């Protein structure tokens, strides 16, 4: 007995490291891009692959880029006079700005040759409702925005994305926050409650995962959207990866390069389901309500549920550190086997 106890005490640190590595690996796979399997592996297929590269980069990309530039020129020509010359805030001005934002998002989708199929009734502007959706990339917002001008809750971004947020998207009532600022969260909470009470405001859209996930899994939903005392309208988004993986890994790629990757693919194929509005049931807690809606989205989009908080993505060891831990564990096990 003493022998076994000594052995257990001896290997317990190793087992702890192993368990940590397994847990970390199950978390990491939610945020991994799926590399396409190579198919140009013989002399017959390689010329076809080369022809595809020439068409995508030499023909489609220039045409798509030109479409995007012309679309932006037309948008700014119409948007800035409306934004700065029409005084005050009235229904006509809001309606024109909303239609222009929808038009610009449609141009973005056209620049990827987006094939988007919408299922269910079109969202409408009504008080006391909030839309929630799973999150794969910032293009989720663009795909939904071309259908209806949502007011989205979004992390503040630098660069040209930040410029669009401040000068354009604020016109449709979007709300920005800083993930690392606790005071910002309190202010955003108040803005959310105020927004859903006004019938003239655009529909409110929230991505409760709080981060981009690779469209195979769904991480925990934040319960803020489910504590507003209003109807929650689930939206399930599923991308077909036959032509391109739409997942945006913001740690490895800027959003600009992400758009370039989409614009040099054959097409972006996506299904969007607008599901039945859900209400808090009698005796149901906000957390139970949150999980029930997440179950609906996961089932409709074919996603696997995992119990992780997506914010850990921004405060966790690097993948290299995890791989090093796994390698050390494997070497330790091999040494034990050799000794025995």
Phi and psi in degrees as a GROMACS rama.xvg file:
@    title "Ramachandran Plot"
@    xaxis  label "Phi"
@    yaxis  label "Psi"
@TYPE xy
-63.8862  -34.6989  UNK-2
-63.9607  -45.9125  UNK-3
-66.4281  -38.9719  UNK-4
-62.8091  -41.4204  UNK-5
-64.0663  -39.6557  UNK-6
-65.3364  -40.4636  UNK-7
-65.1076  -42.173  UNK-8
-64.6087  -32.1997  UNK-9
-70.6499  -36.68  UNK-10
-97.3956  -5.55825  UNK-11
-58.6994  -39.9551  UNK-12
-61.7402  -36.1096  UNK-13
-66.6244  -41.7981  UNK-14
-64.7579  -37.2486  UNK-15
-62.8834  -44.1937  UNK-16
-61.7849  -39.662  UNK-17
-64.7528  -45.5666  UNK-18
-60.7853  -41.6377  UNK-19
-62.6758  -39.4363  UNK-20
-66.9904  -38.9444  UNK-21
-65.4458  -46.1921  UNK-22
-60.934  -44.8629  UNK-23
-63.5526  -36.188  UNK-24
-67.9347  -38.7497  UNK-25
-67.1097  -27.7015  UNK-26
-76.1637  -42.9846  UNK-27
-61.7439  -36.2253  UNK-28
-65.8553  -16.8129  UNK-29
-69.99  -19.2455  UNK-30
-123.277  24.4216  UNK-31
-99.5778  135.49  UNK-32
-76.4931  146.47  UNK-33
-96.4025  109.586  UNK-34
-71.1171  135.152  UNK-35
-66.6833  143.536  UNK-36
-72.3705  134.432  UNK-37
-66.7633  136.852  UNK-38
-124.315  -6.94556  UNK-39
-92.5416  52.7428  UNK-40
-94.4678  0.397563  UNK-41
-137.577  172.636  UNK-42
-68.6847  -19.0887  UNK-43
-80.016  -37.4099  UNK-44
-88.234  -25.8018  UNK-45
-59.8373  -43.2047  UNK-46
-60.1677  -36.6934  UNK-47
-66.2036  -39.0593  UNK-48
-63.1996  -43.2187  UNK-49
-61.6118  -40.5874  UNK-50
-62.7925  -40.3276  UNK-51
-62.4269  -40.4092  UNK-52
-62.7456  -43.1561  UNK-53
-62.3601  -43.477  UNK-54
-66.2056  -45.8483  UNK-55
-67.4301  -44.1268  UNK-56
-89.8012  -32.1377  UNK-57
-92.5122  -22.2581  UNK-58
-118.501  -56.5773  UNK-59
-67.7261  -44.548  UNK-60
-62.2623  -47.2041  UNK-61
-60.0342  -40.3611  UNK-62
-65.1855  -41.7321  UNK-63
-67.6074  -41.2846  UNK-64
-63.3384  -40.8115  UNK-65
-62.9216  -41.7968  UNK-66
-59.0032  -43.0312  UNK-67
-64.9878  -43.263  UNK-68
-64.7257  -46.467  UNK-69
-63.8142  -37.8898  UNK-70
-63.556  -43.5064  UNK-71
-63.6894  -40.9874  UNK-72
-61.828  -45.1213  UNK-73
-64.9342  -38.6304  UNK-74
-64.5954  -51.3056  UNK-75
-64.6582  -34.5492  UNK-76
-60.1757  -35.3067  UNK-77
-92.7073  -35.0285  UNK-78
-73.0093  -47.6906  UNK-79
-64.1311  -40.8112  UNK-80
-60.428  -40.528  UNK-81
-66.9756  -42.283  UNK-82
-67.04  -42.0925  UNK-83
-108.794  -15.4851  UNK-84
-100.547  -26.7975  UNK-85
-84.0489  110.864  UNK-86
-74.3335  148.754  UNK-87
73.4364  -173.535  UNK-88
-121.727  110.115  UNK-89
-130.767  170.073  UNK-90
-64.5833  -37.578  UNK-91
-63.9226  -46.4977  UNK-92
-61.2697  -45.0196  UNK-93
-63.0839  -39.2283  UNK-94
-66.9733  -41.4395  UNK-95
-65.3237  -44.8842  UNK-96
-61.8289  -40.5047  UNK-97
-62.6621  -45.1485  UNK-98
-65.9153  -36.1329  UNK-99
-67.6082  -40.2135  UNK-100
-64.8824  -41.5213  UNK-101
-61.1005  -40.9967  UNK-102
-62.5876  -43.2599  UNK-103
-66.4324  -36.9725  UNK-104
-67.0393  -34.7457  UNK-105
-64.4671  -35.4126  UNK-106
-64.9079  -42.1092  UNK-107
-58.5523  -47.4899  UNK-108
-62.3005  -39.3317  UNK-109
-64.05  -31.6535  UNK-110
-70.9355  -13.2228  UNK-111
-104.23  2.62085  UNK-112
51.7765  55.3917  UNK-113
-70.1062  130.176  UNK-114
-112.498  93.8487  UNK-115
-110.327  126.123  UNK-116
-114.019  119.798  UNK-117
-98.8133  136.199  UNK-118
-121.06  137.277  UNK-119
98.2825  174.227  UNK-120
-69.1663  145.528  UNK-121
-66.112  135.499  UNK-122
-61.4285  145.056  UNK-123
-125.12  158.904  UNK-124
-85.1028  109.457  UNK-125
-140.107  150.769  UNK-126
-72.8296  159.965  UNK-127
59.6122  48.9672  UNK-128
-148.157  150.134  UNK-129
-142.017  137.989  UNK-130
-99.2878  135.931  UNK-131
-126.935  142.069  UNK-132
-143.769  153.526  UNK-133
-69.1972  158.289  UNK-134
-128.139  122.04  UNK-135
-116.275  -35.8646  UNK-136
-160.543  166.142  UNK-137
-65.1178  -16.8018  UNK-138
-71.6019  -14.6757  UNK-139
-54.5116  -45.8783  UNK-140
-62.1416  -42.0064  UNK-141
-64.4041  -42.6519  UNK-142
-64.0117  -39.8738  UNK-143
-76.2262  -33.3485  UNK-144
-70.5447  -27.6598  UNK-145
-71.5982  -19.0258  UNK-146
-84.5772  -47.8449  UNK-147
-148.086  138.993  UNK-148
-75.0686  92.7289  UNK-149
-81.1791  153.243  UNK-150
-97.0009  109.967  UNK-151
-98.8736  152.174  UNK-152
-97.3184  119.93  UNK-153
-142.386  147.188  UNK-154
-64.3881  140.381  UNK-155
-66.127  137.888  UNK-156
-124.053  150.938  UNK-157
-85.7426  -179.188  UNK-158
68.5828  -151.121  UNK-159
-68.6169  -27.1546  UNK-160
-66.1588  -41.5297  UNK-161
-62.8857  -36.4177  UNK-162
-62.137  -43.8215  UNK-163
-64.3504  -39.4512  UNK-164
-59.8967  -46.7627  UNK-165
-75.7369  -38.5087  UNK-166
-96.1754  -24.9314  UNK-167
-116.632  -54.1632  UNK-168
-72.0792  -20.9833  UNK-169
-65.1602  -21.4128  UNK-170
-68.807  -20.5774  UNK-171
-103.658  11.4056  UNK-172
87.426  18.8673  UNK-173
-65.1179  149.95  UNK-174
-121.243  130.197  UNK-175
-107.193  152.6  UNK-176
-145.893  160.809  UNK-177
-108.683  118.117  UNK-178
-56.6051  -30.2767  UNK-179
-94.497  0.743502  UNK-180
-107.162  109.947  UNK-181
-65.6458  -36.3739  UNK-182
-64.2006  -35.0458  UNK-183
-61.6982  -36.9709  UNK-184
-64.844  -39.6034  UNK-185
-64.8636  -41.9758  UNK-186
-64.2291  -42.672  UNK-187
-63.0397  -39.6823  UNK-188
-57.9969  -42.1027  UNK-189
-66.8553  -40.973  UNK-190
-63.1876  -37.7794  UNK-191
-62.545  -46.8269  UNK-192
-63.3774  -37.7754  UNK-193
-68.5555  -39.7459  UNK-194
-63.5737  -45.4891  UNK-195
-71.3672  -12.032  UNK-196
-86.7286  -13.9739  UNK-197
-101.993  122.212  UNK-198
-68.0851  -21.2877  UNK-199
-83.4649  -12.185  UNK-200
-74.5115  151.518  UNK-201
-66.7729  153.382  UNK-202
-55.1189  139.337  UNK-203
-87.7777  129.64  UNK-204
-119.241  129.618  UNK-205
-130.251  138.841  UNK-206
-103.186  92.4406  UNK-207
-69.8872  -10.9069  UNK-208
-68.8414  -26.8562  UNK-209
77.9504  0.710879  UNK-210
-161.754  165.741  UNK-211
-82.7853  130.878  UNK-212
-118.67  155.063  UNK-213
-77.3604  17.9262  UNK-214
67.9382  15.7631  UNK-215
-113.413  -23.9919  UNK-216
-127.629  164.705  UNK-217
-132.372  125.759  UNK-218
-91.2403  179.63  UNK-219
-57.5526  140.651  UNK-220
-88.4699  137.686  UNK-221
-72.6281  141.84  UNK-222
-89.0506  3.02211  UNK-223
-58.5772  -40.1858  UNK-224
-68.8811  -17.7681  UNK-225
-100.47  5.05941  UNK-226
-113.392  16.4119  UNK-227
-88.5722  -5.78718  UNK-228
71.2229  30.9989  UNK-229
-135.895  176.305  UNK-230
-68.0271  138.912  UNK-231
-109.953  120.558  UNK-232
-105.943  105.2  UNK-233
-73.9435  143.619  UNK-234
-127.059  125.607  UNK-235
-106.146  127.894  UNK-236
-119.394  126.137  UNK-237
-132.39  124.099  UNK-238
-96.4699  139.217  UNK-239
-89.428  119.887  UNK-240
-89.2704  16.9485  UNK-241
-62.3672  -33.3357  UNK-242
-108.204  -35.763  UNK-243
-160.319  147.41  UNK-244
-88.5083  115.193  UNK-245
-81.233  -0.943237  UNK-246
-64.9166  131.625  UNK-247
-102.696  110.719  UNK-248
-92.5405  94.3343  UNK-249
-67.1025  -16.2291  UNK-250
-79.7735  -21.1869  UNK-251
-110.972  -15.7802  UNK-252
-148.056  135.259  UNK-253
-71.5895  161.726  UNK-254
-67.0729  -31.1515  UNK-255
-60.6526  -48.6734  UNK-256
-68.2226  -29.9592  UNK-257
-62.8625  -43.4098  UNK-258
-65.5356  -38.9284  UNK-259
-61.5134  -40.8038  UNK-260
-62.5908  -39.3485  UNK-261
-68.3393  -38.4746  UNK-262
-73.3538  -17.2256  UNK-263
-101.704  7.78806  UNK-264
-91.617  174.851  UNK-265
-71.8799  -42.9322  UNK-266
-171.52  159.891  UNK-267
-109.722  115.877  UNK-268
-109.598  129.578  UNK-269
-151.025  144.456  UNK-270
-114.961  137.642  UNK-271
-126.984  124.695  UNK-272
-111.91  123.248  UNK-273
-93.5898  108.809  UNK-274
-90.1096  172.12  UNK-275
-65.0709  138.385  UNK-276
-59.2705  144.134  UNK-277
-120.163  148.609  UNK-278
-126.775  153.912  UNK-279
-65.5419  124.56  UNK-280
-82.9805  160.219  UNK-281
-63.8787  128.416  UNK-282
81.5634  0.178635  UNK-283
-91.3666  134.527  UNK-284
-83.3337  165.907  UNK-285
-62.6068  -36.906  UNK-286
-66.8021  -42.3067  UNK-287
-65.0115  -39.0325  UNK-288
-61.8802  -43.9402  UNK-289
-59.3461  -46.1448  UNK-290
-68.221  -34.2073  UNK-291
-64.4162  -42.3529  UNK-292
-68.8829  -38.8558  UNK-293
-63.1744  -38.4453  UNK-294
-59.6896  -41.3342  UNK-295
-62.6073  -46.6176  UNK-296
-65.6519  -43.6483  UNK-297
-63.0622  -41.9625  UNK-298
-66.3188  -42.2864  UNK-299
-70.1943  -39.5227  UNK-300
-91.7901  -2.74243  UNK-301
68.9757  42.9065  UNK-302
-104.787  150.156  UNK-303
-92.4773  131.707  UNK-304
-83.4959  135.372  UNK-305
-129.554  151.581  UNK-306
-90.9436  30.0849  UNK-307
-99.1062  149.947  UNK-308
-85.5824  120.673  UNK-309
-61.4402  -24.1121  UNK-310
-65.7973  -20.2244  UNK-311
-63.1504  -19.7557  UNK-312
-58.8026  -31.536  UNK-313
-93.9177  -3.54613  UNK-314
-141.735  58.0081  UNK-315
-142.645  163.728  UNK-316
-60.8052  153.117  UNK-317
-69.7498  156.676  UNK-318
-57.5339  -33.2108  UNK-319
-63.1617  -38.6771  UNK-320
-65.3205  -40.9417  UNK-321
-63.7741  -44.2024  UNK-322
-63.7648  -36.1568  UNK-323
-65.4586  -41.312  UNK-324
-62.2823  -42.4639  UNK-325
-65.7908  -39.3885  UNK-326
-64.6742  -42.4841  UNK-327
-63.1116  -38.7936  UNK-328
-64.6013  -42.5826  UNK-329
-62.5886  -43.1231  UNK-330
-64.3157  -37.4328  UNK-331
-64.6476  -42.9036  UNK-332
-63.6278  -42.4554  UNK-333
-61.6864  -39.9108  UNK-334
-63.2658  -40.016  UNK-335
-62.5831  -42.7646  UNK-336
-65.6017  -38.9912  UNK-337
-66.7207  -36.5213  UNK-338
-67.5267  -32.3618  UNK-339
